[in-house]
Amino acid sequence: MALAIEEAKKAEKINEVPIGAVIVYKGEVIGTGHNIRESSQQTLSHAELFAIQEANQYLGSWRLEDCTLYVTLEPCPMCAGAIVQSRIKRVVYGAVDKKAGCAGTLMNLLQEQQFNHQVEVTSGVLQTECRALLQDFFRHLRKEKKKTNRNR
């Protein structure tokens, strides 16, 4: 999870929401990603999707059956769907997402029995650090917005 946090900090440095993801296969990092949705203006620019793409390329397969995905924020519906489709074995996440979390908070797409694949889920790993990254980012964003509004 520490490596996922480092990925999240890369996003923060470019004024993106600090979300990071890392995929591990047999103890080796084979995919990483961080959020770049604002700078790319692309819906699919989520950390998990970049990490999945890298892992696919590394293994030469769309199946990531023996992989673990570490991500700083609970996956959204889009990412949860991609995780199930890629057959990732396990997801470990830090902070819950009360607005879009689909690994147990709003719903649990990762363990939906009607799908042909279910994912092991571990939540709350380094939760305090992951949540603080997001809270600090949005606090700073609100402060900057107030400052901009005052100067108009």
Disulfide bonds with the S-S distance in Angstrom:
none
